[in-house]
Amino acid sequence: MKQPFFTAATLMAGLMFGQTAMAGNCAVDVEDPFDLDEAGIIALYDCMKDKMVESYTKGDNEVAKEYRNWTVSSTRPAVAGPHGNRLLQTFANDIAAEQYLKFAEEGVEMPAGSVLAKESIKISSKKKIGQVGPLFIMTKLEEGGAPDTGDWLYSAVQPNGKPMKFKQSFCHDCHIGWESQDALAYPMEEVRVSN
């Protein structure tokens, strides 16, 4: 007998917070992600986390296959506003983790080889469901590797596992707002893990 991808505990938590698993999506009782409370966000993430990995790994992206083994930077996903008002959860590889988790506001210089992977969940206001969004990736190159973007290479994996196509400036024009942080934005303060 084929087992559903969600557990009984997830289903019970979902029912408590107005969420149920439906065809790989999870229903929510809000139209705006900013209206989800902490318990609702946790229940939604629990419902979707396995589907996210399954979606991102449909292609051949190496980061998509590895990022869940990295250091998570927040206690739960949160909505910061950028990235289309999606719920975001950031993971840092071993090279990035020590520096990134300091959440320093000035003088940040990430070492080459640092990689950050940001899961995203979009709330469909029409259907009131959580949907897997892109996996956003930032990779710090060697000095001079990408001088127009502070040596950052921006990429993303779509929920179908295929690479997302966009100009590097599309991401960097926003990230440059955190220039003193080496173009890094951090999770919202209330969800940051302690270092």
Contacts in CASP RR format, 6 or more apart in sequence:
PFRMAT RR
TARGET T0000
AUTHOR 0000-0000-0000
METHOD contacts of the structure
MODEL  1
MKQPFFTAATLMAGLMFGQTAMAGNCAVDVEDPFDLDEAGIIALYDCMKD
KMVESYTKGDNEVAKEYRNWTVSSTRPAVAGPHGNRLLQTFANDIAAEQY
LKFAEEGVEMPAGSVLAKESIKISSKKKIGQVGPLFIMTKLEEGGAPDTG
DWLYSAVQPNGKPMKFKQSFCHDCHIGWESQDALAYPMEEVRVSN
4 21 0 8 1.000
5 21 0 8 1.000
5 24 0 8 1.000
5 50 0 8 1.000
5 51 0 8 1.000
5 54 0 8 1.000
6 21 0 8 1.000
6 47 0 8 1.000
6 50 0 8 1.000
10 21 0 8 1.000
10 43 0 8 1.000
10 46 0 8 1.000
10 47 0 8 1.000
11 20 0 8 1.000
11 21 0 8 1.000
13 19 0 8 1.000
13 42 0 8 1.000
13 43 0 8 1.000
13 46 0 8 1.000
13 47 0 8 1.000
14 20 0 8 1.000
14 26 0 8 1.000
14 43 0 8 1.000
14 47 0 8 1.000
16 43 0 8 1.000
17 28 0 8 1.000
17 29 0 8 1.000
17 39 0 8 1.000
17 40 0 8 1.000
17 43 0 8 1.000
17 44 0 8 1.000
18 27 0 8 1.000
18 28 0 8 1.000
18 29 0 8 1.000
19 26 0 8 1.000
19 27 0 8 1.000
19 28 0 8 1.000
19 29 0 8 1.000
19 40 0 8 1.000
19 43 0 8 1.000
19 44 0 8 1.000
19 47 0 8 1.000
20 26 0 8 1.000
20 27 0 8 1.000
21 47 0 8 1.000
22 129 0 8 1.000
24 48 0 8 1.000
24 51 0 8 1.000
25 48 0 8 1.000
25 127 0 8 1.000
25 129 0 8 1.000
25 130 0 8 1.000
25 131 0 8 1.000
26 44 0 8 1.000
26 47 0 8 1.000
26 48 0 8 1.000
26 129 0 8 1.000
26 130 0 8 1.000
27 128 0 8 1.000
27 129 0 8 1.000
27 130 0 8 1.000
28 36 0 8 1.000
28 40 0 8 1.000
28 44 0 8 1.000
28 123 0 8 1.000
28 128 0 8 1.000
28 129 0 8 1.000
28 130 0 8 1.000
29 128 0 8 1.000
30 36 0 8 1.000
30 123 0 8 1.000
30 128 0 8 1.000
31 123 0 8 1.000
31 125 0 8 1.000
31 128 0 8 1.000
32 85 0 8 1.000
32 123 0 8 1.000
32 125 0 8 1.000
33 79 0 8 1.000
33 85 0 8 1.000
33 86 0 8 1.000
33 87 0 8 1.000
33 121 0 8 1.000
33 122 0 8 1.000
33 123 0 8 1.000
34 79 0 8 1.000
34 85 0 8 1.000
36 44 0 8 1.000
36 79 0 8 1.000
36 87 0 8 1.000
36 123 0 8 1.000
38 76 0 8 1.000
41 76 0 8 1.000
41 77 0 8 1.000
41 78 0 8 1.000
41 87 0 8 1.000
42 76 0 8 1.000
44 87 0 8 1.000
44 121 0 8 1.000
44 130 0 8 1.000
45 76 0 8 1.000
45 77 0 8 1.000
45 87 0 8 1.000
45 89 0 8 1.000
45 121 0 8 1.000
48 121 0 8 1.000
48 130 0 8 1.000
48 132 0 8 1.000
51 132 0 8 1.000
52 119 0 8 1.000
52 121 0 8 1.000
52 132 0 8 1.000
52 133 0 8 1.000
52 135 0 8 1.000
53 64 0 8 1.000
53 68 0 8 1.000
55 132 0 8 1.000
55 159 0 8 1.000
55 160 0 8 1.000
55 161 0 8 1.000
56 64 0 8 1.000
56 132 0 8 1.000
56 135 0 8 1.000
56 157 0 8 1.000
56 159 0 8 1.000
56 161 0 8 1.000
57 64 0 8 1.000
57 65 0 8 1.000
57 161 0 8 1.000
58 160 0 8 1.000
58 161 0 8 1.000
58 162 0 8 1.000
59 157 0 8 1.000
59 161 0 8 1.000
59 162 0 8 1.000
61 135 0 8 1.000
61 157 0 8 1.000
61 161 0 8 1.000
61 163 0 8 1.000
63 115 0 8 1.000
63 117 0 8 1.000
63 135 0 8 1.000
63 137 0 8 1.000
63 139 0 8 1.000
63 155 0 8 1.000
63 157 0 8 1.000
64 117 0 8 1.000
64 135 0 8 1.000
64 157 0 8 1.000
64 161 0 8 1.000
66 93 0 8 1.000
67 91 0 8 1.000
67 93 0 8 1.000
67 115 0 8 1.000
67 117 0 8 1.000
67 135 0 8 1.000
68 91 0 8 1.000
70 91 0 8 1.000
70 92 0 8 1.000
70 93 0 8 1.000
70 94 0 8 1.000
70 97 0 8 1.000
70 117 0 8 1.000
71 91 0 8 1.000
71 92 0 8 1.000
71 93 0 8 1.000
71 94 0 8 1.000
71 97 0 8 1.000
71 101 0 8 1.000
72 89 0 8 1.000
72 90 0 8 1.000
72 91 0 8 1.000
72 193 0 8 1.000
73 90 0 8 1.000
73 91 0 8 1.000
73 92 0 8 1.000
73 100 0 8 1.000
73 101 0 8 1.000
73 186 0 8 1.000
73 187 0 8 1.000
73 192 0 8 1.000
73 193 0 8 1.000
74 89 0 8 1.000
74 90 0 8 1.000
74 187 0 8 1.000
74 188 0 8 1.000
74 191 0 8 1.000
74 192 0 8 1.000
74 193 0 8 1.000
75 191 0 8 1.000
75 192 0 8 1.000
75 193 0 8 1.000
76 89 0 8 1.000
76 191 0 8 1.000
77 87 0 8 1.000
77 88 0 8 1.000
77 89 0 8 1.000
77 119 0 8 1.000
77 121 0 8 1.000
77 191 0 8 1.000
78 87 0 8 1.000
78 88 0 8 1.000
78 187 0 8 1.000
78 188 0 8 1.000
78 190 0 8 1.000
78 191 0 8 1.000
79 85 0 8 1.000
79 86 0 8 1.000
79 87 0 8 1.000
79 88 0 8 1.000
80 88 0 8 1.000
80 185 0 8 1.000
80 187 0 8 1.000
80 188 0 8 1.000
82 174 0 8 1.000
82 185 0 8 1.000
83 118 0 8 1.000
83 120 0 8 1.000
83 136 0 8 1.000
84 122 0 8 1.000
85 122 0 8 1.000
86 120 0 8 1.000
86 121 0 8 1.000
86 122 0 8 1.000
86 133 0 8 1.000
87 120 0 8 1.000
87 121 0 8 1.000
87 122 0 8 1.000
87 123 0 8 1.000
88 118 0 8 1.000
88 119 0 8 1.000
88 120 0 8 1.000
88 187 0 8 1.000
89 118 0 8 1.000
89 119 0 8 1.000
90 116 0 8 1.000
90 117 0 8 1.000
90 118 0 8 1.000
90 119 0 8 1.000
90 187 0 8 1.000
91 116 0 8 1.000
91 117 0 8 1.000
91 118 0 8 1.000
91 119 0 8 1.000
92 100 0 8 1.000
92 101 0 8 1.000
92 114 0 8 1.000
92 115 0 8 1.000
92 116 0 8 1.000
93 113 0 8 1.000
93 114 0 8 1.000
93 115 0 8 1.000
93 116 0 8 1.000
95 111 0 8 1.000
95 112 0 8 1.000
95 113 0 8 1.000
95 114 0 8 1.000
95 115 0 8 1.000
96 110 0 8 1.000
96 111 0 8 1.000
96 113 0 8 1.000
96 114 0 8 1.000
96 115 0 8 1.000
96 116 0 8 1.000
96 140 0 8 1.000
99 108 0 8 1.000
99 109 0 8 1.000
99 110 0 8 1.000
99 111 0 8 1.000
99 114 0 8 1.000
100 110 0 8 1.000
100 114 0 8 1.000
100 116 0 8 1.000
100 184 0 8 1.000
100 186 0 8 1.000
101 193 0 8 1.000
101 195 0 8 1.000
102 108 0 8 1.000
102 195 0 8 1.000
103 186 0 8 1.000
103 192 0 8 1.000
103 195 0 8 1.000
104 181 0 8 1.000
105 180 0 8 1.000
105 181 0 8 1.000
106 180 0 8 1.000
106 181 0 8 1.000
107 180 0 8 1.000
107 181 0 8 1.000
107 182 0 8 1.000
108 180 0 8 1.000
108 181 0 8 1.000
108 182 0 8 1.000
108 184 0 8 1.000
109 182 0 8 1.000
110 140 0 8 1.000
110 182 0 8 1.000
110 184 0 8 1.000
111 140 0 8 1.000
112 140 0 8 1.000
112 141 0 8 1.000
112 142 0 8 1.000
112 143 0 8 1.000
112 151 0 8 1.000
113 139 0 8 1.000
113 140 0 8 1.000
113 141 0 8 1.000
114 138 0 8 1.000
114 139 0 8 1.000
114 140 0 8 1.000
115 137 0 8 1.000
115 138 0 8 1.000
115 139 0 8 1.000
115 140 0 8 1.000
116 137 0 8 1.000
116 138 0 8 1.000
116 184 0 8 1.000
117 135 0 8 1.000
117 136 0 8 1.000
117 137 0 8 1.000
118 135 0 8 1.000
118 136 0 8 1.000
118 137 0 8 1.000
118 138 0 8 1.000
119 133 0 8 1.000
119 135 0 8 1.000
120 132 0 8 1.000
120 133 0 8 1.000
120 134 0 8 1.000
120 135 0 8 1.000
120 136 0 8 1.000
121 130 0 8 1.000
121 131 0 8 1.000
121 132 0 8 1.000
121 133 0 8 1.000
122 130 0 8 1.000
122 131 0 8 1.000
122 132 0 8 1.000
122 133 0 8 1.000
123 129 0 8 1.000
123 130 0 8 1.000
123 131 0 8 1.000
124 130 0 8 1.000
124 131 0 8 1.000
131 159 0 8 1.000
132 159 0 8 1.000
133 158 0 8 1.000
133 159 0 8 1.000
134 156 0 8 1.000
134 157 0 8 1.000
134 158 0 8 1.000
134 159 0 8 1.000
134 164 0 8 1.000
135 156 0 8 1.000
135 157 0 8 1.000
136 154 0 8 1.000
136 155 0 8 1.000
136 156 0 8 1.000
136 171 0 8 1.000
137 154 0 8 1.000
137 155 0 8 1.000
137 156 0 8 1.000
137 157 0 8 1.000
138 152 0 8 1.000
138 153 0 8 1.000
138 154 0 8 1.000
138 171 0 8 1.000
138 175 0 8 1.000
138 184 0 8 1.000
139 152 0 8 1.000
139 153 0 8 1.000
139 155 0 8 1.000
140 151 0 8 1.000
140 152 0 8 1.000
140 153 0 8 1.000
140 182 0 8 1.000
141 151 0 8 1.000
141 152 0 8 1.000
141 153 0 8 1.000
142 151 0 8 1.000
143 151 0 8 1.000
144 151 0 8 1.000
145 151 0 8 1.000
146 152 0 8 1.000
146 153 0 8 1.000
146 168 0 8 1.000
148 168 0 8 1.000
148 169 0 8 1.000
148 172 0 8 1.000
149 168 0 8 1.000
149 169 0 8 1.000
149 171 0 8 1.000
149 172 0 8 1.000
149 183 0 8 1.000
150 172 0 8 1.000
150 182 0 8 1.000
150 183 0 8 1.000
152 172 0 8 1.000
152 175 0 8 1.000
152 183 0 8 1.000
153 168 0 8 1.000
154 166 0 8 1.000
154 168 0 8 1.000
154 170 0 8 1.000
154 171 0 8 1.000
154 172 0 8 1.000
154 175 0 8 1.000
155 163 0 8 1.000
155 164 0 8 1.000
156 163 0 8 1.000
156 164 0 8 1.000
156 166 0 8 1.000
157 163 0 8 1.000
157 164 0 8 1.000
158 164 0 8 1.000
172 183 0 8 1.000
175 183 0 8 1.000
175 184 0 8 1.000
175 185 0 8 1.000
176 183 0 8 1.000
177 183 0 8 1.000
178 184 0 8 1.000
178 185 0 8 1.000
186 192 0 8 1.000
END
